[in-house]
Amino acid sequence: MVEIIILKHNPGATGAGNKGMGKIITIKNNRTFQIIYRKGRYAVSKSLTVYMLPNNLQINRVGITASKNYGKSVKRNRIRRLIKESYRAIHKNLPAGYDFVIVARKRSENDNPDFHKIYKELDYLFRKLNVLKRE
């Protein structure tokens, strides 16, 4: 006799798989990106630009972009992953109700920013936009 066990995923349960690394809500619609670019405020640093627009929701949404002139897909995906992890570390200090678009800017061919550089720049940009809560 074969015994079949069905395990159901319970997202509210605390366990080994749910360590508080909250899922971030991403923007995927091009029209939403265009609205944020047109109507939102922005701040610029050496390798990032952050656009911000209130969204009248109780959540923050984020879109991350890197254009093709940043490099080939491997480079673009790596910078997007680093930006996403940096945002994930910062987002608990941001007030709810904003849409953010984070754009990776091309600097030079031999400059590869690491997690700490991106984290510092994101922290700087959110403070410049007056949305990051002071610690």
Long-range contacts (C-beta under 8 A, 24 or more apart in sequence): 21-88, 22-88, 22-91, 22-92, 24-60, 24-62, 24-84, 24-87, 24-88, 24-91, 25-59, 25-60, 25-61, 25-62, 26-61, 26-62, 26-63, 26-64, 27-61, 27-62, 27-63, 27-99, 27-101, 28-63, 32-63, 32-99, 33-63, 33-65, 33-101, 36-63, 36-99, 36-100, 36-101, 37-101, 40-99, 40-101, 41-129, 42-129, 43-125, 43-128, 43-129, 44-105, 44-125, 45-121, 45-124, 45-125, 46-105, 46-107, 46-121, 47-104, 47-105, 47-107, 47-111, 47-113, 47-117, 47-118, 47-121, 48-83, 48-102, 48-103, 48-104, 48-105, 48-118, 48-121, 48-122, 48-125, 49-102, 49-103, 49-105, 49-125, 50-100, 50-101, 50-102, 50-103, 50-122, 50-125, 50-126, 50-129, 51-100, 51-101, 51-102, 51-103, 52-98, 52-99, 52-100, 52-129, 52-131, 53-98, 53-99, 54-97, 54-98, 54-99, 55-97, 55-98, 55-99, 56-97, 57-96, 57-97, 58-96, 58-97, 59-96, 59-97, 60-91, 60-94, 60-96, 60-97, 60-98, 60-99, 60-100, 61-98, 61-99, 61-100, 62-87, 62-91, 62-99, 62-100, 62-101, 62-102, 63-99, 63-100, 63-101, 63-102, 64-101, 64-102, 64-104, 65-101, 65-102, 65-103, 65-104, 66-103, 66-104, 67-103, 67-104, 67-106, 69-106, 70-104, 70-106, 71-106, 76-104, 79-104, 79-113, 79-118, 80-104, 82-113, 82-114, 82-115, 82-118, 83-118, 83-122, 85-115, 86-115, 86-118, 86-119, 86-122, 87-122, 89-119, 90-119, 90-122, 90-123, 90-126, 90-132, 93-132, 93-133, 93-135, 94-126, 94-131, 94-132, 94-133, 95-131, 95-133, 98-131
